[in-house]
Amino acid sequence: MTKRKQPEVFDLLFWLHNKEISLAQFRAQMKDIGKTDEDIEAYLDGDAANMDEEQLYDR
């Protein structure tokens, strides 16, 4: 059974691409949806771009 995708993550990523925000704001938004510091660093390092959606949201 696959996990249900988190719509708030999609909303956040869409918002990030359409707005200029500070790194601090980005980190706060990611923590609000339950992402850890490791998840945030992986995203910033570009690891997230190399994952399919299921891998990204299962982290």
PDBQT receptor file of N, H, CA, C and O in Angstrom, charges set to zero:
ATOM      1  N   MET A   1       0.851  -1.184   0.000  1.00  0.00    +0.000 N 
ATOM      2  CA  MET A   1       0.000   0.000   0.000  1.00  0.00    +0.000 C 
ATOM      3  C   MET A   1       0.896   1.246   0.000  1.00  0.00    +0.000 C 
ATOM      4  O   MET A   1       1.811   1.359   0.815  1.00  0.00    +0.000 OA
ATOM      5  N   THR A   2       0.633   2.146  -0.890  1.00  0.00    +0.000 N 
ATOM      6  H   THR A   2      -0.111   2.055  -1.552  1.00  0.00    +0.000 HD
ATOM      7  CA  THR A   2       1.448   3.354  -0.954  1.00  0.00    +0.000 C 
ATOM      8  C   THR A   2       0.870   4.426  -0.047  1.00  0.00    +0.000 C 
ATOM      9  O   THR A   2      -0.336   4.491   0.195  1.00  0.00    +0.000 OA
ATOM     10  N   LYS A   3       1.756   5.250   0.437  1.00  0.00    +0.000 N 
ATOM     11  H   LYS A   3       2.735   5.198   0.241  1.00  0.00    +0.000 HD
ATOM     12  CA  LYS A   3       1.305   6.349   1.296  1.00  0.00    +0.000 C 
ATOM     13  C   LYS A   3       0.601   7.400   0.443  1.00  0.00    +0.000 C 
ATOM     14  O   LYS A   3       0.915   7.600  -0.731  1.00  0.00    +0.000 OA
ATOM     15  N   ARG A   4      -0.330   8.038   1.057  1.00  0.00    +0.000 N 
ATOM     16  H   ARG A   4      -0.585   7.875   2.010  1.00  0.00    +0.000 HD
ATOM     17  CA  ARG A   4      -1.017   9.134   0.387  1.00  0.00    +0.000 C 
ATOM     18  C   ARG A   4      -0.073  10.332   0.321  1.00  0.00    +0.000 C 
ATOM     19  O   ARG A   4       0.580  10.665   1.310  1.00  0.00    +0.000 OA
ATOM     20  N   LYS A   5      -0.002  10.966  -0.820  1.00  0.00    +0.000 N 
ATOM     21  H   LYS A   5      -0.532  10.696  -1.624  1.00  0.00    +0.000 HD
ATOM     22  CA  LYS A   5       0.896  12.109  -0.973  1.00  0.00    +0.000 C 
ATOM     23  C   LYS A   5       0.411  13.283  -0.130  1.00  0.00    +0.000 C 
ATOM     24  O   LYS A   5      -0.787  13.457   0.093  1.00  0.00    +0.000 OA
ATOM     25  N   GLN A   6       1.343  14.062   0.322  1.00  0.00    +0.000 N 
ATOM     26  H   GLN A   6       2.317  13.920   0.142  1.00  0.00    +0.000 HD
ATOM     27  CA  GLN A   6       1.029  15.184   1.198  1.00  0.00    +0.000 C 
ATOM     28  C   GLN A   6       0.786  16.442   0.357  1.00  0.00    +0.000 C 
ATOM     29  O   GLN A   6       1.736  17.024  -0.168  1.00  0.00    +0.000 OA
ATOM     30  N   PRO A   7      -0.467  16.863   0.225  1.00  0.00    +0.000 N 
ATOM     31  CA  PRO A   7      -0.751  18.026  -0.618  1.00  0.00    +0.000 C 
ATOM     32  C   PRO A   7      -0.052  19.292  -0.147  1.00  0.00    +0.000 C 
ATOM     33  O   PRO A   7       0.274  20.154  -0.962  1.00  0.00    +0.000 OA
ATOM     34  N   GLU A   8       0.186  19.419   1.165  1.00  0.00    +0.000 N 
ATOM     35  H   GLU A   8      -0.079  18.718   1.828  1.00  0.00    +0.000 HD
ATOM     36  CA  GLU A   8       0.841  20.626   1.650  1.00  0.00    +0.000 C 
ATOM     37  C   GLU A   8       2.269  20.727   1.113  1.00  0.00    +0.000 C 
ATOM     38  O   GLU A   8       2.792  21.828   0.944  1.00  0.00    +0.000 OA
ATOM     39  N   VAL A   9       2.901  19.579   0.845  1.00  0.00    +0.000 N 
ATOM     40  H   VAL A   9       2.476  18.685   0.983  1.00  0.00    +0.000 HD
ATOM     41  CA  VAL A   9       4.250  19.600   0.270  1.00  0.00    +0.000 C 
ATOM     42  C   VAL A   9       4.186  20.132  -1.150  1.00  0.00    +0.000 C 
ATOM     43  O   VAL A   9       5.006  20.966  -1.534  1.00  0.00    +0.000 OA
ATOM     44  N   PHE A  10       3.222  19.662  -1.938  1.00  0.00    +0.000 N 
ATOM     45  H   PHE A  10       2.556  18.985  -1.626  1.00  0.00    +0.000 HD
ATOM     46  CA  PHE A  10       3.070  20.157  -3.296  1.00  0.00    +0.000 C 
ATOM     47  C   PHE A  10       2.796  21.660  -3.302  1.00  0.00    +0.000 C 
ATOM     48  O   PHE A  10       3.359  22.407  -4.102  1.00  0.00    +0.000 OA
ATOM     49  N   ASP A  11       1.918  22.085  -2.392  1.00  0.00    +0.000 N 
ATOM     50  H   ASP A  11       1.461  21.478  -1.743  1.00  0.00    +0.000 HD
ATOM     51  CA  ASP A  11       1.597  23.510  -2.296  1.00  0.00    +0.000 C 
ATOM     52  C   ASP A  11       2.835  24.323  -1.955  1.00  0.00    +0.000 C 
ATOM     53  O   ASP A  11       3.064  25.386  -2.531  1.00  0.00    +0.000 OA
ATOM     54  N   LEU A  12       3.635  23.823  -1.017  1.00  0.00    +0.000 N 
ATOM     55  H   LEU A  12       3.449  22.960  -0.549  1.00  0.00    +0.000 HD
ATOM     56  CA  LEU A  12       4.845  24.532  -0.615  1.00  0.00    +0.000 C 
ATOM     57  C   LEU A  12       5.836  24.616  -1.764  1.00  0.00    +0.000 C 
ATOM     58  O   LEU A  12       6.398  25.682  -2.018  1.00  0.00    +0.000 OA
ATOM     59  N   LEU A  13       6.057  23.515  -2.457  1.00  0.00    +0.000 N 
ATOM     60  H   LEU A  13       5.601  22.649  -2.251  1.00  0.00    +0.000 HD
ATOM     61  CA  LEU A  13       7.019  23.521  -3.560  1.00  0.00    +0.000 C 
ATOM     62  C   LEU A  13       6.553  24.455  -4.678  1.00  0.00    +0.000 C 
ATOM     63  O   LEU A  13       7.361  25.171  -5.268  1.00  0.00    +0.000 OA
ATOM     64  N   PHE A  14       5.253  24.446  -4.965  1.00  0.00    +0.000 N 
ATOM     65  H   PHE A  14       4.596  23.863  -4.486  1.00  0.00    +0.000 HD
ATOM     66  CA  PHE A  14       4.712  25.354  -5.974  1.00  0.00    +0.000 C 
ATOM     67  C   PHE A  14       4.927  26.803  -5.544  1.00  0.00    +0.000 C 
ATOM     68  O   PHE A  14       5.326  27.648  -6.344  1.00  0.00    +0.000 OA
ATOM     69  N   TRP A  15       4.657  27.073  -4.275  1.00  0.00    +0.000 N 
ATOM     70  H   TRP A  15       4.333  26.386  -3.625  1.00  0.00    +0.000 HD
ATOM     71  CA  TRP A  15       4.814  28.426  -3.737  1.00  0.00    +0.000 C 
ATOM     72  C   TRP A  15       6.266  28.865  -3.816  1.00  0.00    +0.000 C 
ATOM     73  O   TRP A  15       6.552  30.009  -4.169  1.00  0.00    +0.000 OA
ATOM     74  N   LEU A  16       7.195  27.954  -3.488  1.00  0.00    +0.000 N 
ATOM     75  H   LEU A  16       6.962  27.025  -3.202  1.00  0.00    +0.000 HD
ATOM     76  CA  LEU A  16       8.616  28.290  -3.525  1.00  0.00    +0.000 C 
ATOM     77  C   LEU A  16       9.070  28.671  -4.929  1.00  0.00    +0.000 C 
ATOM     78  O   LEU A  16       9.900  29.564  -5.101  1.00  0.00    +0.000 OA
ATOM     79  N   HIS A  17       8.528  27.997  -5.917  1.00  0.00    +0.000 N 
ATOM     80  H   HIS A  17       7.853  27.272  -5.777  1.00  0.00    +0.000 HD
ATOM     81  CA  HIS A  17       8.934  28.291  -7.286  1.00  0.00    +0.000 C 
ATOM     82  C   HIS A  17       8.370  29.614  -7.789  1.00  0.00    +0.000 C 
ATOM     83  O   HIS A  17       8.882  30.191  -8.749  1.00  0.00    +0.000 OA
ATOM     84  N   ASN A  18       7.328  30.086  -7.146  1.00  0.00    +0.000 N 
ATOM     85  H   ASN A  18       6.912  29.618  -6.366  1.00  0.00    +0.000 HD
ATOM     86  CA  ASN A  18       6.676  31.308  -7.606  1.00  0.00    +0.000 C 
ATOM     87  C   ASN A  18       6.947  32.526  -6.736  1.00  0.00    +0.000 C 
ATOM     88  O   ASN A  18       6.524  33.632  -7.074  1.00  0.00    +0.000 OA
ATOM     89  N   LYS A  19       7.635  32.343  -5.642  1.00  0.00    +0.000 N 
ATOM     90  H   LYS A  19       7.979  31.445  -5.368  1.00  0.00    +0.000 HD
ATOM     91  CA  LYS A  19       7.929  33.444  -4.720  1.00  0.00    +0.000 C 
ATOM     92  C   LYS A  19       9.398  33.418  -4.361  1.00  0.00    +0.000 C 
ATOM     93  O   LYS A  19      10.029  32.361  -4.359  1.00  0.00    +0.000 OA
ATOM     94  N   GLU A  20       9.927  34.554  -4.064  1.00  0.00    +0.000 N 
ATOM     95  H   GLU A  20       9.415  35.413  -4.065  1.00  0.00    +0.000 HD
ATOM     96  CA  GLU A  20      11.280  34.601  -3.533  1.00  0.00    +0.000 C 
ATOM     97  C   GLU A  20      11.170  34.694  -2.023  1.00  0.00    +0.000 C 
ATOM     98  O   GLU A  20      10.605  35.645  -1.484  1.00  0.00    +0.000 OA
ATOM     99  N   ILE A  21      11.717  33.696  -1.352  1.00  0.00    +0.000 N 
ATOM    100  H   ILE A  21      12.176  32.924  -1.791  1.00  0.00    +0.000 HD
ATOM    101  CA  ILE A  21      11.679  33.700   0.108  1.00  0.00    +0.000 C 
ATOM    102  C   ILE A  21      13.090  33.461   0.632  1.00  0.00    +0.000 C 
ATOM    103  O   ILE A  21      13.960  32.977  -0.093  1.00  0.00    +0.000 OA
ATOM    104  N   SER A  22      13.301  33.800   1.876  1.00  0.00    +0.000 N 
ATOM    105  H   SER A  22      12.594  34.193   2.464  1.00  0.00    +0.000 HD
ATOM    106  CA  SER A  22      14.613  33.594   2.470  1.00  0.00    +0.000 C 
ATOM    107  C   SER A  22      14.787  32.132   2.855  1.00  0.00    +0.000 C 
ATOM    108  O   SER A  22      13.815  31.386   2.973  1.00  0.00    +0.000 OA
ATOM    109  N   LEU A  23      16.013  31.744   3.045  1.00  0.00    +0.000 N 
ATOM    110  H   LEU A  23      16.803  32.350   2.949  1.00  0.00    +0.000 HD
ATOM    111  CA  LEU A  23      16.306  30.384   3.476  1.00  0.00    +0.000 C 
ATOM    112  C   LEU A  23      15.657  30.093   4.829  1.00  0.00    +0.000 C 
ATOM    113  O   LEU A  23      15.162  28.990   5.060  1.00  0.00    +0.000 OA
ATOM    114  N   ALA A  24      15.663  31.067   5.705  1.00  0.00    +0.000 N 
ATOM    115  H   ALA A  24      16.065  31.963   5.518  1.00  0.00    +0.000 HD
ATOM    116  CA  ALA A  24      15.040  30.890   7.022  1.00  0.00    +0.000 C 
ATOM    117  C   ALA A  24      13.539  30.622   6.879  1.00  0.00    +0.000 C 
ATOM    118  O   ALA A  24      12.988  29.775   7.582  1.00  0.00    +0.000 OA
ATOM    119  N   GLN A  25      12.886  31.340   5.977  1.00  0.00    +0.000 N 
ATOM    120  H   GLN A  25      13.334  32.028   5.407  1.00  0.00    +0.000 HD
ATOM    121  CA  GLN A  25      11.460  31.122   5.752  1.00  0.00    +0.000 C 
ATOM    122  C   GLN A  25      11.213  29.733   5.174  1.00  0.00    +0.000 C 
ATOM    123  O   GLN A  25      10.266  29.049   5.561  1.00  0.00    +0.000 OA
ATOM    124  N   PHE A  26      12.082  29.320   4.233  1.00  0.00    +0.000 N 
ATOM    125  H   PHE A  26      12.852  29.875   3.918  1.00  0.00    +0.000 HD
ATOM    126  CA  PHE A  26      11.964  27.993   3.639  1.00  0.00    +0.000 C 
ATOM    127  C   PHE A  26      12.088  26.915   4.719  1.00  0.00    +0.000 C 
ATOM    128  O   PHE A  26      11.279  25.989   4.780  1.00  0.00    +0.000 OA
ATOM    129  N   ARG A  27      13.107  27.044   5.566  1.00  0.00    +0.000 N 
ATOM    130  H   ARG A  27      13.765  27.796   5.517  1.00  0.00    +0.000 HD
ATOM    131  CA  ARG A  27      13.316  26.060   6.637  1.00  0.00    +0.000 C 
ATOM    132  C   ARG A  27      12.105  26.012   7.575  1.00  0.00    +0.000 C 
ATOM    133  O   ARG A  27      11.679  24.931   7.982  1.00  0.00    +0.000 OA
ATOM    134  N   ALA A  28      11.562  27.162   7.912  1.00  0.00    +0.000 N 
ATOM    135  H   ALA A  28      11.908  28.039   7.582  1.00  0.00    +0.000 HD
ATOM    136  CA  ALA A  28      10.397  27.214   8.807  1.00  0.00    +0.000 C 
ATOM    137  C   ALA A  28       9.192  26.526   8.163  1.00  0.00    +0.000 C 
ATOM    138  O   ALA A  28       8.468  25.785   8.829  1.00  0.00    +0.000 OA
ATOM    139  N   GLN A  29       8.981  26.769   6.878  1.00  0.00    +0.000 N 
ATOM    140  H   GLN A  29       9.569  27.371   6.338  1.00  0.00    +0.000 HD
ATOM    141  CA  GLN A  29       7.861  26.127   6.179  1.00  0.00    +0.000 C 
ATOM    142  C   GLN A  29       8.034  24.618   6.143  1.00  0.00    +0.000 C 
ATOM    143  O   GLN A  29       7.072  23.881   6.359  1.00  0.00    +0.000 OA
ATOM    144  N   MET A  30       9.250  24.146   5.873  1.00  0.00    +0.000 N 
ATOM    145  H   MET A  30      10.032  24.744   5.697  1.00  0.00    +0.000 HD
ATOM    146  CA  MET A  30       9.506  22.709   5.812  1.00  0.00    +0.000 C 
ATOM    147  C   MET A  30       9.304  22.066   7.184  1.00  0.00    +0.000 C 
ATOM    148  O   MET A  30       8.751  20.970   7.277  1.00  0.00    +0.000 OA
ATOM    149  N   LYS A  31       9.745  22.732   8.243  1.00  0.00    +0.000 N 
ATOM    150  H   LYS A  31      10.195  23.622   8.168  1.00  0.00    +0.000 HD
ATOM    151  CA  LYS A  31       9.559  22.188   9.595  1.00  0.00    +0.000 C 
ATOM    152  C   LYS A  31       8.075  22.160   9.970  1.00  0.00    +0.000 C 
ATOM    153  O   LYS A  31       7.632  21.269  10.696  1.00  0.00    +0.000 OA
ATOM    154  N   ASP A  32       7.313  23.132   9.475  1.00  0.00    +0.000 N 
ATOM    155  H   ASP A  32       7.673  23.855   8.886  1.00  0.00    +0.000 HD
ATOM    156  CA  ASP A  32       5.875  23.167   9.749  1.00  0.00    +0.000 C 
ATOM    157  C   ASP A  32       5.158  21.944   9.195  1.00  0.00    +0.000 C 
ATOM    158  O   ASP A  32       4.141  21.521   9.744  1.00  0.00    +0.000 OA
ATOM    159  N   ILE A  33       5.677  21.374   8.113  1.00  0.00    +0.000 N 
ATOM    160  H   ILE A  33       6.504  21.718   7.667  1.00  0.00    +0.000 HD
ATOM    161  CA  ILE A  33       5.044  20.186   7.532  1.00  0.00    +0.000 C 
ATOM    162  C   ILE A  33       5.742  18.909   7.970  1.00  0.00    +0.000 C 
ATOM    163  O   ILE A  33       5.493  17.837   7.419  1.00  0.00    +0.000 OA
ATOM    164  N   GLY A  34       6.614  19.026   8.961  1.00  0.00    +0.000 N 
ATOM    165  H   GLY A  34       6.816  19.897   9.409  1.00  0.00    +0.000 HD
ATOM    166  CA  GLY A  34       7.186  17.838   9.578  1.00  0.00    +0.000 C 
ATOM    167  C   GLY A  34       8.494  17.341   8.992  1.00  0.00    +0.000 C 
ATOM    168  O   GLY A  34       8.908  16.222   9.296  1.00  0.00    +0.000 OA
ATOM    169  N   LYS A  35       9.152  18.127   8.170  1.00  0.00    +0.000 N 
ATOM    170  H   LYS A  35       8.815  19.036   7.924  1.00  0.00    +0.000 HD
ATOM    171  CA  LYS A  35      10.434  17.705   7.608  1.00  0.00    +0.000 C 
ATOM    172  C   LYS A  35      11.549  17.933   8.628  1.00  0.00    +0.000 C 
ATOM    173  O   LYS A  35      11.510  18.889   9.402  1.00  0.00    +0.000 OA
ATOM    174  N   THR A  36      12.535  17.049   8.619  1.00  0.00    +0.000 N 
ATOM    175  H   THR A  36      12.566  16.272   7.990  1.00  0.00    +0.000 HD
ATOM    176  CA  THR A  36      13.670  17.163   9.533  1.00  0.00    +0.000 C 
ATOM    177  C   THR A  36      14.767  18.004   8.884  1.00  0.00    +0.000 C 
ATOM    178  O   THR A  36      14.706  18.319   7.695  1.00  0.00    +0.000 OA
ATOM    179  N   ASP A  37      15.768  18.359   9.686  1.00  0.00    +0.000 N 
ATOM    180  H   ASP A  37      15.817  18.103  10.652  1.00  0.00    +0.000 HD
ATOM    181  CA  ASP A  37      16.909  19.095   9.149  1.00  0.00    +0.000 C 
ATOM    182  C   ASP A  37      17.588  18.310   8.030  1.00  0.00    +0.000 C 
ATOM    183  O   ASP A  37      18.034  18.896   7.044  1.00  0.00    +0.000 OA
ATOM    184  N   GLU A  38      17.671  16.974   8.180  1.00  0.00    +0.000 N 
ATOM    185  H   GLU A  38      17.309  16.498   8.982  1.00  0.00    +0.000 HD
ATOM    186  CA  GLU A  38      18.280  16.137   7.135  1.00  0.00    +0.000 C 
ATOM    187  C   GLU A  38      17.486  16.207   5.842  1.00  0.00    +0.000 C 
ATOM    188  O   GLU A  38      18.072  16.285   4.762  1.00  0.00    +0.000 OA
ATOM    189  N   ASP A  39      16.163  16.181   5.933  1.00  0.00    +0.000 N 
ATOM    190  H   ASP A  39      15.687  16.118   6.810  1.00  0.00    +0.000 HD
ATOM    191  CA  ASP A  39      15.314  16.285   4.745  1.00  0.00    +0.000 C 
ATOM    192  C   ASP A  39      15.525  17.625   4.051  1.00  0.00    +0.000 C 
ATOM    193  O   ASP A  39      15.617  17.698   2.825  1.00  0.00    +0.000 OA
ATOM    194  N   ILE A  40      15.599  18.670   4.846  1.00  0.00    +0.000 N 
ATOM    195  H   ILE A  40      15.525  18.610   5.841  1.00  0.00    +0.000 HD
ATOM    196  CA  ILE A  40      15.768  20.012   4.290  1.00  0.00    +0.000 C 
ATOM    197  C   ILE A  40      17.125  20.127   3.604  1.00  0.00    +0.000 C 
ATOM    198  O   ILE A  40      17.218  20.665   2.501  1.00  0.00    +0.000 OA
ATOM    199  N   GLU A  41      18.170  19.628   4.244  1.00  0.00    +0.000 N 
ATOM    200  H   GLU A  41      18.095  19.191   5.140  1.00  0.00    +0.000 HD
ATOM    201  CA  GLU A  41      19.509  19.678   3.642  1.00  0.00    +0.000 C 
ATOM    202  C   GLU A  41      19.557  18.863   2.351  1.00  0.00    +0.000 C 
ATOM    203  O   GLU A  41      20.181  19.282   1.376  1.00  0.00    +0.000 OA
ATOM    204  N   ALA A  42      18.902  17.704   2.339  1.00  0.00    +0.000 N 
ATOM    205  H   ALA A  42      18.395  17.363   3.131  1.00  0.00    +0.000 HD
ATOM    206  CA  ALA A  42      18.869  16.873   1.132  1.00  0.00    +0.000 C 
ATOM    207  C   ALA A  42      18.194  17.635  -0.003  1.00  0.00    +0.000 C 
ATOM    208  O   ALA A  42      18.658  17.604  -1.143  1.00  0.00    +0.000 OA
ATOM    209  N   TYR A  43      17.103  18.316   0.312  1.00  0.00    +0.000 N 
ATOM    210  H   TYR A  43      16.727  18.342   1.238  1.00  0.00    +0.000 HD
ATOM    211  CA  TYR A  43      16.401  19.104  -0.712  1.00  0.00    +0.000 C 
ATOM    212  C   TYR A  43      17.308  20.224  -1.231  1.00  0.00    +0.000 C 
ATOM    213  O   TYR A  43      17.405  20.443  -2.438  1.00  0.00    +0.000 OA
ATOM    214  N   LEU A  44      17.958  20.918  -0.321  1.00  0.00    +0.000 N 
ATOM    215  H   LEU A  44      17.879  20.740   0.659  1.00  0.00    +0.000 HD
ATOM    216  CA  LEU A  44      18.807  22.038  -0.711  1.00  0.00    +0.000 C 
ATOM    217  C   LEU A  44      20.041  21.570  -1.489  1.00  0.00    +0.000 C 
ATOM    218  O   LEU A  44      20.546  22.289  -2.351  1.00  0.00    +0.000 OA
ATOM    219  N   ASP A  45      20.518  20.370  -1.182  1.00  0.00    +0.000 N 
ATOM    220  H   ASP A  45      20.108  19.786  -0.482  1.00  0.00    +0.000 HD
ATOM    221  CA  ASP A  45      21.678  19.823  -1.885  1.00  0.00    +0.000 C 
ATOM    222  C   ASP A  45      21.316  19.267  -3.249  1.00  0.00    +0.000 C 
ATOM    223  O   ASP A  45      22.197  18.893  -4.022  1.00  0.00    +0.000 OA
ATOM    224  N   GLY A  46      20.034  19.211  -3.550  1.00  0.00    +0.000 N 
ATOM    225  H   GLY A  46      19.317  19.515  -2.922  1.00  0.00    +0.000 HD
ATOM    226  CA  GLY A  46      19.606  18.730  -4.859  1.00  0.00    +0.000 C 
ATOM    227  C   GLY A  46      19.243  17.263  -4.880  1.00  0.00    +0.000 C 
ATOM    228  O   GLY A  46      18.850  16.742  -5.924  1.00  0.00    +0.000 OA
ATOM    229  N   ASP A  47      19.365  16.579  -3.741  1.00  0.00    +0.000 N 
ATOM    230  H   ASP A  47      19.684  17.003  -2.893  1.00  0.00    +0.000 HD
ATOM    231  CA  ASP A  47      19.009  15.163  -3.704  1.00  0.00    +0.000 C 
ATOM    232  C   ASP A  47      17.539  14.955  -4.054  1.00  0.00    +0.000 C 
ATOM    233  O   ASP A  47      17.184  13.976  -4.711  1.00  0.00    +0.000 OA
ATOM    234  N   ALA A  48      16.697  15.865  -3.619  1.00  0.00    +0.000 N 
ATOM    235  H   ALA A  48      16.985  16.661  -3.085  1.00  0.00    +0.000 HD
ATOM    236  CA  ALA A  48      15.265  15.722  -3.844  1.00  0.00    +0.000 C 
ATOM    237  C   ALA A  48      14.937  15.752  -5.333  1.00  0.00    +0.000 C 
ATOM    238  O   ALA A  48      13.987  15.100  -5.765  1.00  0.00    +0.000 OA
ATOM    239  N   ALA A  49      15.688  16.481  -6.105  1.00  0.00    +0.000 N 
ATOM    240  H   ALA A  49      16.460  17.011  -5.754  1.00  0.00    +0.000 HD
ATOM    241  CA  ALA A  49      15.438  16.571  -7.535  1.00  0.00    +0.000 C 
ATOM    242  C   ALA A  49      15.690  15.236  -8.234  1.00  0.00    +0.000 C 
ATOM    243  O   ALA A  49      15.156  14.983  -9.313  1.00  0.00    +0.000 OA
ATOM    244  N   ASN A  50      16.511  14.382  -7.608  1.00  0.00    +0.000 N 
ATOM    245  H   ASN A  50      16.945  14.588  -6.731  1.00  0.00    +0.000 HD
ATOM    246  CA  ASN A  50      16.844  13.095  -8.211  1.00  0.00    +0.000 C 
ATOM    247  C   ASN A  50      15.957  11.954  -7.718  1.00  0.00    +0.000 C 
ATOM    248  O   ASN A  50      16.171  10.802  -8.095  1.00  0.00    +0.000 OA
ATOM    249  N   MET A  51      14.974  12.256  -6.889  1.00  0.00    +0.000 N 
ATOM    250  H   MET A  51      14.800  13.192  -6.583  1.00  0.00    +0.000 HD
ATOM    251  CA  MET A  51      14.090  11.228  -6.352  1.00  0.00    +0.000 C 
ATOM    252  C   MET A  51      12.746  11.294  -7.055  1.00  0.00    +0.000 C 
ATOM    253  O   MET A  51      12.312  12.348  -7.520  1.00  0.00    +0.000 OA
ATOM    254  N   ASP A  52      12.095  10.128  -7.118  1.00  0.00    +0.000 N 
ATOM    255  H   ASP A  52      12.448   9.272  -6.740  1.00  0.00    +0.000 HD
ATOM    256  CA  ASP A  52      10.721  10.189  -7.601  1.00  0.00    +0.000 C 
ATOM    257  C   ASP A  52       9.841  10.628  -6.429  1.00  0.00    +0.000 C 
ATOM    258  O   ASP A  52      10.299  10.689  -5.288  1.00  0.00    +0.000 OA
ATOM    259  N   GLU A  53       8.597  10.927  -6.717  1.00  0.00    +0.000 N 
ATOM    260  H   GLU A  53       8.225  10.877  -7.643  1.00  0.00    +0.000 HD
ATOM    261  CA  GLU A  53       7.725  11.512  -5.693  1.00  0.00    +0.000 C 
ATOM    262  C   GLU A  53       7.571  10.609  -4.472  1.00  0.00    +0.000 C 
ATOM    263  O   GLU A  53       7.564  11.093  -3.340  1.00  0.00    +0.000 OA
ATOM    264  N   GLU A  54       7.449   9.307  -4.694  1.00  0.00    +0.000 N 
ATOM    265  H   GLU A  54       7.455   8.914  -5.614  1.00  0.00    +0.000 HD
ATOM    266  CA  GLU A  54       7.237   8.403  -3.572  1.00  0.00    +0.000 C 
ATOM    267  C   GLU A  54       8.446   8.388  -2.641  1.00  0.00    +0.000 C 
ATOM    268  O   GLU A  54       8.283   8.389  -1.421  1.00  0.00    +0.000 OA
ATOM    269  N   GLN A  55       9.652   8.375  -3.198  1.00  0.00    +0.000 N 
ATOM    270  H   GLN A  55       9.784   8.374  -4.190  1.00  0.00    +0.000 HD
ATOM    271  CA  GLN A  55      10.855   8.400  -2.372  1.00  0.00    +0.000 C 
ATOM    272  C   GLN A  55      10.937   9.702  -1.583  1.00  0.00    +0.000 C 
ATOM    273  O   GLN A  55      11.291   9.693  -0.404  1.00  0.00    +0.000 OA
ATOM    274  N   LEU A  56      10.616  10.803  -2.219  1.00  0.00    +0.000 N 
ATOM    275  H   LEU A  56      10.328  10.810  -3.177  1.00  0.00    +0.000 HD
ATOM    276  CA  LEU A  56      10.712  12.103  -1.571  1.00  0.00    +0.000 C 
ATOM    277  C   LEU A  56       9.794  12.188  -0.356  1.00  0.00    +0.000 C 
ATOM    278  O   LEU A  56      10.209  12.661   0.702  1.00  0.00    +0.000 OA
ATOM    279  N   TYR A  57       8.552  11.734  -0.501  1.00  0.00    +0.000 N 
ATOM    280  H   TYR A  57       8.215  11.350  -1.361  1.00  0.00    +0.000 HD
ATOM    281  CA  TYR A  57       7.588  11.899   0.574  1.00  0.00    +0.000 C 
ATOM    282  C   TYR A  57       7.669  10.802   1.619  1.00  0.00    +0.000 C 
ATOM    283  O   TYR A  57       7.081  10.928   2.693  1.00  0.00    +0.000 OA
ATOM    284  N   ASP A  58       8.393   9.722   1.321  1.00  0.00    +0.000 N 
ATOM    285  H   ASP A  58       8.871   9.620   0.449  1.00  0.00    +0.000 HD
ATOM    286  CA  ASP A  58       8.567   8.654   2.300  1.00  0.00    +0.000 C 
ATOM    287  C   ASP A  58       9.763   8.898   3.201  1.00  0.00    +0.000 C 
ATOM    288  O   ASP A  58       9.983   8.135   4.142  1.00  0.00    +0.000 OA
ATOM    289  N   ARG A  59      10.534   9.929   2.943  1.00  0.00    +0.000 N 
ATOM    290  H   ARG A  59      10.355  10.548   2.179  1.00  0.00    +0.000 HD
ATOM    291  CA  ARG A  59      11.751  10.207   3.731  1.00  0.00    +0.000 C 
ATOM    292  C   ARG A  59      11.399  10.564   5.149  1.00  0.00    +0.000 C 
ATOM    293  O   ARG A  59      12.289  10.830   5.957  1.00  0.00    +0.000 OA
TER     294      ARG A  59
